[in-house]
Amino acid sequence: QVQLVESGGGLVQAGGSLRLSCAASGRTIGYYAMGWFRQAPGKERDFVAAITGGGGRTYYADSVKGRFTISRDIAKNTVSLQMNSLKPEDTAVYYCAADPLYERLLKTPRYWGQGTQVTVSS
């Protein structure tokens, strides 16, 4: 079992930056593939970025590639999402997720955080 708590959301102007954090408890994140997803009003929850458990390889949605960076600190048991050059279309609730299997993380993660709101004004 792992519990996830996100923080760092807020209101920012277009072109600005935010850093989201996901604090995990229960087990070390080294056992899990970790990811960030987002859900805008009236839309489905979409994949944003992921980092694998073993090798720490990173993957990104095309819409955020080059602007967002996912990272992890195993000693602190946290995963972060650095978001730069934010656009109004990045506005959404951002969720942290975890799963022992990377392939399953992308579809139906076993564990979710409660979400944090990110609003980008134009």
N, C-alpha and C positions, 0 to 999 in steps of 0.2 A: 504494500500500500504506500502511496505517496500523496501528500497534500500540497497543493499549489496555491500561492497567493501572489497576485500581480500588484504592481504599484508603478507610479510614474506617469500615468496619463494626465491629460489636461487640455487646456486651450492654447493654441499657438497659431501665429500667422503663417500664411503660405511662404515657403522658403525657409522656415525655421526648422528647429530640431527638437526632438524629445528622446529620452532614453527610458524604455520600459524595463522593469525588473520582475523576475518571477522567482520567488523564494520557495524552495522545496523542503519538505520535512517528511520523515518517515523512512526514507531510503536514499542512498546517494544517487545523484543524477547520472553518475557514470554507468549505471545499469540501464538507463533509459535513453531512447531517442526523445528529444525535446523539440517542441515546435511552438510557433505562434500562428494563430488564426485570427481573422477579423470578420465582423458582421456589421454591415451598414444597415440602416433602417429599411425594412422591406425587402432585404436581399438575403441570400443564403450565406452561411458561414464559409469563408474561403481560406485556403492555405496562404500563408505569408512567407514563412521561413522555417527551417528545421536544422537541427544538428544531431548527428548520429551519436549513439552511446559509446561505441568502442573507439572508433578512429576520430571522432569529432569532425567529420566531414559536414560541410554546410550546403544547403540548397535553398533556393529562393524562387518565389513567383516572379514571372517576367515583369510584372507591374512594379516591383520594388527593387529589382536587380540594379546594383550600382548606387542605390540610395540608402538601403537598409543593411545592417550588419547584425547577425546573430552571433552570440558568443556565450561561453559558459565559464564559470569559476567553480571547479569541483570542490575545492577546499571550503568555499562559502556555500556550496550547494545552491547556486543561483544561475539562472540563465537570463541574459539581457538581449534587448533588441534596440540598437541604436538607429534612430530614424532621422535622416537628414533630407534636406530639400523637400520638405513635406508639401503636399498638394491638398486642396480641398477634397478631392476624391479619396484621400487616405482617411477621412473621417469615418470612424467606426468604433465599436467596442472590440478591444483586442483581448484575446484569450490565450493563456499559456496552456499547453497540453503535454502529456507524457505517455509513452507506451514502451514496453520492452522491445517491441518490434517496429522498426522504421516503416515498413510497408503498411502496417496497421495504423501507425500514427497519422499517415496521410489520409486515411479514410475514416476510421472510427477509433480515435484515441481512447485509451482506457480511463485516463484521468484528465480532468479539466480544472482550471482555476475559475474564479467567479467573474473575471473580466474587468477591464479598466477602460474608461471612455477616453478616446482621443478625438479632439475636434480641431480642424484646421480651417481657419477663416481666410477668406479671399481678400 
